[in-house]
């Protein structure tokens, strides 16, 4: 491929400010692509950096200031994202993760794609860590970790005659504690309806460090509506808690917005292709003419959670599709179940996820057929009550 543009947007070595750019395709190019970067002003979004990418069909906005999360997107008539009570991207400087008993993360929660981790994620809870003197101590871990509220230290852009690639580097580090680095690559082919996110987490230190990662990928209207379906191949699915068990008969279906709705979550052991362990899940609208598909390997993300929050529109009508290294329970529980990864000194771990937007019944039918074929390889079990192996 021929490189058209290659430039840093944020370089820690130069000390320059975040670059504001606007690039677009030449007249007569095969795809009418564009990239622009800017900084938001006013209120809690003050200082948040944005990189908008339009590949000619798929359009999305990345937030380097918020851990390289993706604020929102669209593909034709498909809305990728949701309408959160948090209306603007929030600068992490205004977030106190310990607020409301460790739920402060929710004060910035409005992205389509947000990472949870990378040292811890899941529900708040007490865990045991080692202090600077080598002694064990109990500390509170906050909801979904820190990475979504850490600004990137480096951001670069590359545009070729076939693709747009945005890269970022985010450090979750401290003295006498975890020193983890997240390297992000977001790639989308010109004119395509998909993007691929490749993340590399590296232990920068020489002491072993624990690592957890969950992708919180959130959808509201247009994909979420009465009659929408979640389609996934599974070996087993169980409700997270008694509240979720109330909806187990319709766990894969969605209703209209409902005032006072209390969230439900379902924990999956997914089925996948033999050998590669590749799998796919899909959220489709009621008519079956709009959908979003996630493709990933269970080697990267062996655990999956479906989050349902079909509350009133003003309160956040949303569902979350969540591939992860483990389930979003307190880290102490996940460690006891043997699901928390440990990275040796200098060790790196790579993961890849592809997100597709589909806007024809034929394309959606083909993915449904693909998922049905995976389901035929196992007998899917739906447990009516929470299971101790999944949640505590």
C-alpha positions in Angstrom: 0.0 0.0 0.0 1.1 3.5 -0.7 1.4 5.8 2.3 -0.4 9.1 1.9 0.1 10.6 5.3 2.0 9.6 8.4 2.4 12.0 11.3 2.3 12.2 15.1 -0.7 13.9 16.7 0.8 13.8 20.2 4.5 13.1 20.9 5.8 13.0 24.5 9.4 13.6 23.3 8.7 16.8 21.4 6.5 18.4 24.1 4.3 19.9 21.4 0.5 20.3 22.0 -2.0 17.9 20.5 -2.1 18.6 16.8 -5.3 19.8 15.2 -5.5 18.6 11.6 -7.9 18.0 8.7 -7.1 15.6 6.0 -9.3 14.4 3.2 -9.3 12.3 0.0 -8.1 13.9 -3.2 -10.8 14.5 -5.8 -11.6 11.3 -7.7 -10.2 9.0 -5.0 -11.9 5.6 -4.6 -13.2 6.4 -1.1 -14.3 9.8 0.2 -12.4 9.5 3.4 -11.4 12.2 5.9 -9.6 12.6 9.3 -9.8 15.5 11.6 -8.5 16.1 15.2 -9.6 18.8 17.6 -9.9 19.6 21.3 -13.3 20.1 23.0 -14.0 23.2 25.1 -16.4 24.0 27.9 -17.8 22.3 30.9 -16.5 18.8 31.9 -15.4 18.1 28.3 -12.7 20.9 28.6 -9.5 19.6 27.1 -10.7 16.3 25.7 -8.9 15.4 22.5 -10.9 13.9 19.6 -9.8 12.2 16.4 -12.7 11.7 13.9 -12.2 9.1 11.3 -14.4 8.7 8.2 -13.4 5.9 5.9 -16.0 6.7 3.2 -18.7 4.6 4.9 -17.9 4.1 8.6 -17.5 7.2 10.8 -16.3 7.2 14.4 -14.7 9.5 17.0 -11.7 8.3 19.1 -10.9 10.0 22.5 -7.2 9.9 23.3 -7.8 11.7 26.5 -10.1 8.9 27.7 -7.7 5.9 27.2 -8.3 5.7 23.4 -11.9 4.8 23.8 -14.4 5.4 21.0 -17.0 8.0 21.8 -19.6 7.3 19.1 -19.9 6.2 15.5 -22.3 5.7 12.6 -22.5 3.6 9.4 -25.1 4.8 7.0 -28.4 4.8 9.0 -26.9 2.7 11.8 -26.1 4.5 15.1 -23.1 3.1 16.9 -23.3 4.2 20.5 -26.0 5.3 22.9 -27.6 8.3 24.5 -26.2 8.4 28.0 -27.3 10.8 30.8 -23.6 11.8 30.6 -23.9 14.0 27.5 -20.3 15.0 26.8 -17.0 13.2 27.0 -15.6 14.0 30.5 -12.0 15.0 31.1 -10.5 12.5 33.6 -9.4 15.5 35.6 -13.0 15.8 36.7 -13.5 12.1 37.6 -13.1 10.7 41.2 -13.1 7.0 40.7 -13.7 6.5 44.5 -17.0 8.5 44.5 -20.2 6.7 45.6 -18.4 3.7 47.0 -16.1 3.2 44.0 -18.7 3.9 41.3 -17.2 7.2 40.1 -16.3 5.6 36.8 -19.9 6.0 35.8 -19.6 9.9 35.8 -17.7 9.6 32.5 -19.6 6.6 31.0 -21.0 7.6 27.6 -18.8 5.9 25.0 -19.7 3.4 22.4 -16.4 1.5 23.0 -14.7 1.8 26.4 -12.0 -0.4 27.9 -12.1 -1.6 31.5 -8.9 -2.6 33.1 -6.0 -3.0 32.6 -4.7 -4.0 36.1 -8.3 -4.5 37.5 -11.8 -4.3 36.2 -15.3 -5.4 37.3 -17.4 -4.6 40.3 -15.9 -2.6 43.2 -14.5 -4.7 46.0 -11.7 -5.1 48.5 -8.5 -6.8 47.4 -5.1 -7.6 48.8 -2.0 -5.9 47.3 1.6 -5.5 48.4 2.7 -2.0 49.7 6.0 -0.3 49.2 7.5 -2.2 52.1 6.5 -5.6 50.8 3.7 -6.1 53.2 0.2 -7.2 52.3 -2.6 -4.7 52.7 -6.3 -4.6 51.9 -7.4 -1.8 49.5 -10.7 -0.9 47.7 -10.7 -1.4 43.9 -13.1 0.8 42.0 -15.5 -0.1 39.3 -13.8 -1.1 36.0 -10.3 0.1 36.8 -8.5 3.1 35.6 -7.6 2.8 31.9 -10.6 4.7 30.5 -9.7 7.7 32.6 -6.0 7.9 31.7 -5.0 10.2 28.8 -2.8 8.7 26.0 0.8 9.8 26.2 1.4 9.3 22.4 -0.9 9.3 19.4 -0.1 8.9 15.7 -2.0 8.6 12.4 -1.2 6.8 9.2 -3.3 7.0 6.0 -2.5 4.7 3.1 -4.4 4.3 -0.2 -6.2 1.4 1.4 -6.6 2.1 5.2 -6.6 4.6 8.0 -4.7 3.6 11.1 -4.7 5.4 14.5 -2.3 4.4 17.2 -2.0 5.4 20.8 0.0 4.6 23.9 -1.5 4.7 27.4 0.4 4.1 30.7 -1.2 2.7 33.9 1.9 3.0 36.1 3.0 3.8 39.6 6.0 3.5 41.8 5.9 0.3 44.0 2.9 -0.9 42.0 1.7 -2.0 38.6 3.6 -0.6 35.6 1.5 -1.6 32.6 1.4 0.0 29.1 -1.4 -0.3 26.6 -0.6 0.1 22.9 -3.7 0.6 20.7 -4.1 0.2 17.0 -7.4 1.1 15.4 -7.5 0.1 11.7 -10.3 0.6 9.2 -10.1 -0.1 5.4 -11.3 2.7 3.2 -14.9 2.3 2.2 -15.5 -0.7 4.6 -18.1 -1.2 7.3 -15.7 -2.5 9.8 -12.8 -1.7 12.1 -10.2 -3.8 13.8 -8.8 -3.0 17.3 -5.5 -4.5 18.2 -4.3 -3.9 21.8 -1.0 -4.9 23.3 -0.6 -4.8 27.1 3.0 -4.9 28.4 4.4 -5.2 31.9 7.1 -2.6 31.9 8.5 -3.7 35.2 10.3 -6.9 36.2 7.9 -8.0 38.9 4.8 -10.1 37.9 1.7 -8.0 37.6 -2.0 -9.0 37.3 -3.9 -8.0 34.2 -7.7 -7.8 33.5 -9.4 -6.4 30.4 -13.0 -6.0 29.3 -14.4 -4.2 26.3 -17.6 -2.5 27.2 -19.3 -2.0 23.7 -22.6 -0.2 24.1 -25.6 0.2 21.9 -28.8 2.2 22.1 -31.2 3.2 19.4 -31.2 2.5 16.4 -30.0 -1.1 17.0 -31.7 -1.4 20.4 -35.5 -1.4 20.3 -38.5 -3.6 21.2 -37.9 -6.9 19.3 -34.1 -6.5 19.0 -32.2 -9.8 19.4 -28.8 -10.8 20.7 -27.4 -13.7 18.7 -24.5 -15.7 20.0 -23.3 -19.4 20.0 -22.9 -20.6 23.5 -22.1 -23.7 25.6 -23.6 -22.2 28.7 -25.3 -18.9 29.8 -26.4 -18.0 33.3 -27.8 -14.9 35.0 -25.3 -12.9 37.1 -27.7 -12.5 40.1 -31.3 -13.0 41.2 -32.4 -9.9 39.5 -31.0 -11.1 36.2 -32.6 -14.5 36.7 -36.0 -12.8 36.5 -35.4 -12.2 32.8 -33.7 -15.5 31.9 -36.6 -16.6 29.6 -36.0 -13.6 27.4 -32.3 -13.1 28.0 -31.6 -12.7 24.2 -34.5 -10.4 23.5 -35.1 -6.7 24.3 -38.1 -4.6 25.1 -39.1 -0.9 24.9 -37.6 1.6 27.3 -39.1 1.1 30.8 -38.9 3.6 33.6 -37.4 2.1 36.7 -35.8 -0.9 35.0 -33.0 -2.4 37.0 -30.1 -3.7 35.1 -29.6 -7.4 34.2 -26.5 -9.3 33.1 -25.9 -12.7 31.6 -22.5 -14.5 31.7 -21.5 -16.7 28.7 -19.2 -19.5 27.9 -19.2 -19.1 24.2 -18.8 -21.7 21.4 -16.2 -21.2 18.7 -14.5 -22.8 15.8 -12.3 -25.7 16.6 -8.6 -24.9 16.5 -8.7 -21.1 15.9 -11.3 -20.6 18.7 -12.7 -17.7 16.6 -16.3 -16.7 17.4 -18.9 -14.1 16.5 -21.8 -12.4 18.3 -24.4 -10.0 16.9 -27.0 -7.5 18.0 -29.7 -7.0 15.4 -32.7 -4.8 15.3 -36.3 -6.1 15.2 -36.6 -5.8 11.4 -33.3 -7.7 10.9 -32.0 -5.0 8.5 -29.4 -3.4 10.9 -26.9 -5.1 13.1 -23.5 -4.9 14.7 -21.2 -7.9 14.8 -18.2 -8.6 17.1 -15.5 -11.0 15.9 -12.8 -12.2 18.3 -10.9 -15.3 19.5 -11.6 -17.0 22.8 -7.9 -17.2 23.2 -7.9 -13.5 23.6 -11.3 -13.1 25.3 -12.5 -16.3 26.9 -15.3 -14.7 28.9 -18.4 -12.8 27.7 -21.0 -10.7 29.4 -24.3 -9.3 28.0 -25.5 -6.3 29.9 -29.1 -5.2 29.6 -30.3 -1.8 30.8 -33.5 -1.1 29.0 -34.4 1.9 31.2 -36.2 5.0 30.2 -34.5 6.9 27.4 -33.6 9.8 29.8 -31.9 7.3 32.2 -29.8 5.5 29.5 -31.6 2.9 27.3 -28.6 0.7 26.4 -27.2 -2.8 26.1 -23.5 -3.7 26.4 -21.7 -6.5 24.6 -18.6 -7.3 26.7 -15.7 -9.7 25.6 -13.2 -10.0 28.3 -10.3 -11.9 29.8 -12.5 -12.8 32.8 -16.0 -12.0 34.1 -16.7 -8.5 35.7 -16.7 -9.7 39.3 -14.4 -8.3 42.0 -10.8 -9.2 41.2 -10.5 -11.3 44.4 -13.3 -13.6 43.2 -11.9 -13.9 39.7 -8.5 -14.7 41.1 -10.0 -17.5 43.2 -11.5 -18.9 40.0 -8.2 -18.9 38.3 -9.2 -16.4 35.6 -6.9 -13.4 36.4 -3.9 -13.2 34.0 -0.4 -12.6 35.4 2.1 -10.9 33.1 5.8 -11.7 33.9 8.3 -8.9 33.9 8.6 -7.5 30.3 5.9 -9.8 29.0 3.3 -8.6 26.5 -0.2 -9.9 25.6 -1.9 -9.1 22.3 -5.7 -9.1 21.6 -7.7 -8.4 18.4 -11.4 -7.5 18.0 -13.2 -6.7 14.8 -16.5 -4.7 14.8 -18.7 -4.8 11.7 -21.9 -2.8 10.9 -24.4 -4.6 8.7 -27.2 -2.8 6.9 -28.9 -5.5 4.7 -31.1 -8.4 5.6 -28.9 -10.7 3.4 -25.7 -9.9 5.2 -27.4 -10.3 8.6 -29.0 -13.6 7.6 -25.5 -14.9 6.6 -24.0 -14.0 10.0 -27.0 -15.6 11.7 -26.4 -18.8 9.7 -22.7 -18.7 10.6 -23.6 -18.4 14.3 -26.1 -21.3 14.0 -23.4 -23.5 12.5 -21.2 -22.8 15.6 -24.1 -23.5 17.9 -24.6 -26.9 16.2 -21.2 -28.0 17.5 -22.4 -27.9 21.2 -25.6 -28.2 23.1 -26.3 -24.8 24.6 -27.3 -24.8 28.2 -29.4 -21.9 29.7 -29.2 -22.0 33.5 -32.2 -20.4 35.2 -30.3 -19.4 38.3 -26.8 -17.8 39.0 -23.9 -20.3 39.0 -21.0 -20.1 41.5 -18.5 -20.7 38.7 -19.6 -17.5 36.9 -20.5 -15.1 39.7 -20.5 -14.8 43.5 
